[in-house]
Amino acid sequence: EATFVDPNISEEELESKFKPNTKLVFGEVISNPSLQILDIEKFAKAAHKHGVPLIVDNTFPTPVFCRPFTWGADIVTHSTTKYMNGTANAVGGAIVDSGNFDWTKYSEKFPGLTSPDETYHGTVYTKSFGKAAYIVKMTTNLMRDLGSIPSPQNAFYLGVGLETLHLRMERHYENALALARHLKEHPKVSWVSFPGLENDSQYALAKKYLPKGSCGVISFGIAGGREAAVQFMDSLTLAAIVTHVADTRTCVLHPASTTHRQMNDEELMAAGVSPDLIRMSVGIEDIRDIIADVDQALGK
Ligand SMILES: *Cc1c(COP(=O)(O)O)cnc(C)c1O
């Protein structure tokens, strides 16, 4: 059971959303695909006040652009399938535990960590492993019992990808910012959302949490709505139409006709996805080629 809240929720309203059985607070540092930025400090403060950890998905910024622990998040998750791998050749994920959350303080909420695990000879994770309690439970229960572990070949691909992450993220951001600025001036584009744009609704949060860059993903609307968006997509030649995101190669998605097709317009809006929304994952190609492709497709 989950209680959904708007990331822009006020502190008072956020307080009122906690229930007696609330176990954790979860949010995406940059949401996919609506590109809202999580006010990590606000959510960490509220979570800790109610004795639960804040877990954040840092897939889009990566550790190159955001270090959520410094803002109070307790646990960070990543889809390594995205920027970390970089080239879409292996699926994977990671959980990073700061070790800062004190599970024993709210023992009754977390019996899986604070009471004996009979499948491991009565181990009490918090007693045996202290700050590493949560991550050891993940390693034993998720990796050993359930087999959530990458194959050696996939781990190798990820390792190779990580070696260039810092270079790729800079280029992704630089290219995305240039394209966002270009689209902003284009008559066929009705709106552009990118946290790096000075007048973006997320700019203030971006300055605080992502001062060196956010990611390469931008979203924008095509004048002419759903139909024009589909025509635009079909006219692209360099950008590939794929559901994948955060790849070295520029790729593009129209959620209303693909990933979110089961939703009506009202549900789409509630999910932060308008029917004309194009999500473009700007790659590391030469920016002149990316802009030329987008321009010729907009022309059609
Ligand atoms: C894709 C994605 C996920 C899911 O990752 P998979 O590796 O595809 O399972 C989770 N969070 C974000 C922000 C994503 O973009």
The ligand as an SDF file (V2000), in Angstrom:
LIG
                    3D

 15 15  0  0  0  0  0  0  0  0999 V2000
   14.4890    2.7450  -15.9300 C   0  0  0  0  0  0  0  0  0  0  0  0
   14.3800    3.2640  -14.5560 C   0  0  0  0  0  0  0  0  0  0  0  0
   14.1870    2.3980  -13.4910 C   0  0  0  0  0  0  0  0  0  0  0  0
   14.0470    0.8810  -13.7080 C   0  0  0  0  0  0  0  0  0  0  0  0
   15.2500    0.3360  -14.0920 O   0  0  0  0  0  0  0  0  0  0  0  0
   15.4200   -1.0180  -14.9340 P   0  0  0  0  0  0  0  0  0  0  0  0
   16.8860   -1.2350  -14.8700 O   0  0  0  0  0  0  0  0  0  0  0  0
   14.9240   -0.7330  -16.3140 O   0  0  0  0  0  0  0  0  0  0  0  0
   14.6230   -2.0540  -14.2280 O   0  0  0  0  0  0  0  0  0  0  0  0
   14.0980    2.9220  -12.2230 C   0  0  0  0  0  0  0  0  0  0  0  0
   14.2090    4.2680  -12.0050 N   0  0  0  0  0  0  0  0  0  0  0  0
   14.4050    5.1370  -13.0060 C   0  0  0  0  0  0  0  0  0  0  0  0
   14.4990    6.6050  -12.7020 C   0  0  0  0  0  0  0  0  0  0  0  0
   14.4940    4.6800  -14.3060 C   0  0  0  0  0  0  0  0  0  0  0  0
   14.6900    5.5430  -15.3200 O   0  0  0  0  0  0  0  0  0  0  0  0
  1  2  1  0
  2  3  1  0
  2 14  2  0
  3  4  1  0
  3 10  2  0
  4  5  1  0
  5  6  1  0
  6  7  2  0
  6  8  1  0
  6  9  1  0
 10 11  1  0
 11 12  2  0
 12 13  1  0
 12 14  1  0
 14 15  1  0
M  END
$$$$
